[in-house]
C-alpha cells in the first residue's frame, strides 16, 4: 500500500475523518486532530511502515500533504 492511501486509511478508520475531507491541503487541525491524536497517528505510522518519525515536526498546523511527504521521505524505496 502506498503512503498516500495508507495515511488516508488511518485517518478514516482510526480517527473518523471522512474520506472526502482527506485532501492534500487540509490542515490536520481541520480534520479534528489534536496533539494527543497526532501522537497516536505518529505511532500508527511508525508501526505500519517500520520507520522513525522522531525528527519530524508534526503539529496540527501541518497539512495532510506535508504529513505524507514526511512519511515518504522515511519509507525505504
MORA-V757120 format. One record per helix or strand of 3 or more residues. SS is the DSSP state (helix for helix, strand for strand). FROM is the first residue (numbers start at 0). LEN is the number of residues. If there is no record, write none. Layout:
BEGIN
((SS | FROM | LEN) (SS | FROM | LEN))
END
This chain:
BEGIN
((helix | 2 | 13) (helix | 18 | 3) (helix | 27 | 4) (helix | 34 | 15) (helix | 63 | 11))
END
